[in-house]
């Protein structure tokens, strides 16, 4: 096992560091994103609206034919049927549950804890493989087999959400040590609407796509009411 296993704890950490867990990615610093207000056009270019890695703007835009809704760490992505915010991120050298322990095929399991609200008018279950992690040029789909059989906190195991209801749970990724160390400088988290599955090859056929930058922290906002309202969680 690489050195990662001996130095990283399985506790949740924030994008700016957390007690006992150190920084999200060692040796890097999360940028503070400037506040952004006003309307964004989902059909206009992301670059033209400053929704890019340089200006760190947030909102809806289109790039390469794909329609994105972009937020920074600590913010909320609101898609047509789903609203998502990242509650925390943790890493561990193995995952265990239901009497089993599973080692990653790469170097470590990255656990992303989400708060998810159903914005639709009908009930939905969160699907296995509905999210993806991007680090630089590398894209990771969920470790769905581990989520199904080993990880009891998996969001997809949390049950059905009624309209307006919110659940909290994890999605799991098997990643390399090198990419873990770049999360806070090059990491992005992708989320699809209910009924969609993540695809490492992004296209307009995939529909509306949410993106949360792990390398930029959301500026403080007074509108706490904007957060998804709590229903039941685990």
N, C-alpha and C positions, 0 to 999 in steps of 0.2 A: 504494500500500500504506500502511496506517495506521502510526502510530508504533510499534505493537506489533512489527512485523517487524524494526525496527532495534534494539530494545532487549532482545528475548528470545532466549535461546540454546536450542538443541535438546537440551541436556543434561538428564538426569533430575534432578528436585528432590524433596525430601521435603515433607511437609505443614508442617513447621516451618522450611523453607528448606534450601538445599543449596549446596555449594561451586560458585561460578561462576554459579549460576542465580538467586540472590536468593530471595525468598519465592515460594511457590506462586502467590499473588495479591498484587500490589503494594498496600501500604498497609493490609493486614489482618493479623490475628493469630489463629492457630488456638487455640481453647479447649482447655484440658486437661480431659478428661472424668474424672469421679470413678470410682474402681473400683466395679464392681457384681458382686455375688455372689448366688448363690441361684437358685432355680427361677423361670422365667417361664412363663406360660400362653399358648400360641399362640392360644387361643380368646377370651382376655380382651382388653379394650381396651388399646391402646398407651398412651393418656393415663393410664388408671387405674394402669398399672404404671410410670409415670415414663419410658416409652420415647418421649421426645419431645425437641424442640429446647431445652426449658428445663432438664430434669433430666438429659438425655444418657444415660439408661439404655440398656442393650443387652439383646438377647434376642429371643424370639418373642412376637408379639402380633397382634391384628387391628384394622384401622381401615378404615371404609368398606367392609366386606365383604372386604377384601384381607388375606391373611395375610402378615405381614412377618417376616423375621429380620434384626435390625439390629445393626450393629457400628460402631465409630468407626475413623477412619483409623489403621492399624497393627494393627487387630484382624482376626479371621477370621469370615466369614459361612459357616455350615454349613447348607446346604439338604439336601433328601432325597438328591439324587444328586451334589452338587457342593460343594466347599469352596473359598472364594476369599479371597485377601488382596491388597491393592494393594502392590506393591513400590516403585513410584515414579510420578511424573507429570512429563511434559515438554511443551514447546510449541515449534512451529517455523512459520515463514512459508510453508513448502512441504514436500512429501514426495517422496522419490525412491527409486528402486529398479528393477531390471530394465531399466536404460538409459533410464528415463523420469523426468521431473520434473513434478509436478502441483501447481498452486496451489489453495488453498482457495477455495470459492465465497463464504465469509464473510471472516473476517480471519486465522484461523490454524488449524492442526491441533493439537489436544490429544491427546497420546499417553499412555494409561494402561497401565502395565506390570503384569500380573497374574501371580500364582502360583495355579494351579488344580489341584485334586486330584479325581480320579474316586472318589466315595464309593459308587458303585453296584457291583453284582455282575457287570456286563457291560461290555465296552469302549464308549467313547464318543469322538466327535470334538466339539471345541468348535465351535459354529456361528457363522457370520457373523450379526451382528445379535442376539446373545444378551444384550447389555448396553445400558444407556442412561445418559446423563448428564443430571442435572437441576440447573439453576441458577435459583433463585427460581421464577418461573412458567414458565420455558422448559425444554423437554425436547428433548434431542438424541439421536437414534438414530445408530448407527455409520455411518461413511463406508465402507460395505461394498464399494463398487466400487473404492475406492482400496486397501482392504485386500487385495482379491483380486488386483489387477493390478500394484500398485506397491510395497506395503509388505511386504518380505520377513519382517519380524519379527512379522507378524500372528499372533495365537494360533490363529486358525482354520486357518492354513496349517501348523500345527506337527505335525499327524498325530493318530493315535489314541492314547487313553490307556486302558491296561488297568485293571482294578480296583485301587484303591489307588495308582495311578501319578499323578505330578505333572508338569505342563508349565508353562513360563514363556513369556510372549509379550505382545504389545500388542493393544489395541483403540484405534481412532482416531475422533476426533470433529472435525467442522468447526464452529468456534464463533466468536462475535463477540468483539471486544476487550472490550466492556462486561461480558460474562458471564465472560470469563477473569479479569477483575479482581475479580469477586465470588465466585470459586470457594471461597476460604478462609473466606468468611462465609456463603455460601448454597448451597454445592455438595453434591450427593448423587450417589452412583454406585449404579446398580441392576443386579442380576444375576438371571437366570432359571435354572432347572434345565435340564439337557441336554434337547434336543428342543423347547425353547420359544424363541419369538422375542420380542424386546422390542416393547412397544407403548406409545406415548405416552399412551394412554388406559388407565389402570389399572383392572382389574376382577377380580372373583373368578374369572372364567373363565380368567384367565392363570395361575392356580395360585400356589404359594408363591413369594414374591419376596424377594430379598436386597437390603439397602440398606446402604451404607457412607457415613457422614457424612464429608465432606471438611473440614468446619468444626470438627471435634472430634478431638483426638488420643487414641488409646487409652492409658490409664494403664499404667505398666510392670507386666508380669506375670512371675512366676518360672517359669511353666509353658511353657517353650520347646518342650516336647514336643507342645504343642497345635498347633504349626504343621504344615501338610501335609508329609508326608515326601517327599523328593526322589526322583524316578524319573529321567526324562531331560528335558532342557530345551534351550533355544536362546538 
